[in-house]
Amino acid sequence: MEDPKEEVATIMQELEISFPVLLDTDGKIADQYQVTGFPTGYLLDKSGIVDSSSIGEVSADVLTPFLHALQ
């Protein structure tokens, strides 16, 4: 959030991240989604509507049932 594009690109390369990353250079999206901590995760349904959210790291054991429910 609000990090320069070049810095994000460097980190993505170092961590070998291949998925799309949203750049929120002015913090508007964080405000819209009420981000209050990092990491913040969102699960979207097939229509793109936020189904659930969480603040903090989420384990695969916790995440898997939510993913199955969205199918």
Buried (B, 14 or more C-beta within 10 A) or exposed (E): BEEEEEEBEEEEEEEEEEEEEEBBEEEEEBEEEEBEEEEBEEBEEEEEEEEEEBEEEEEEEEEEEBEEEEE
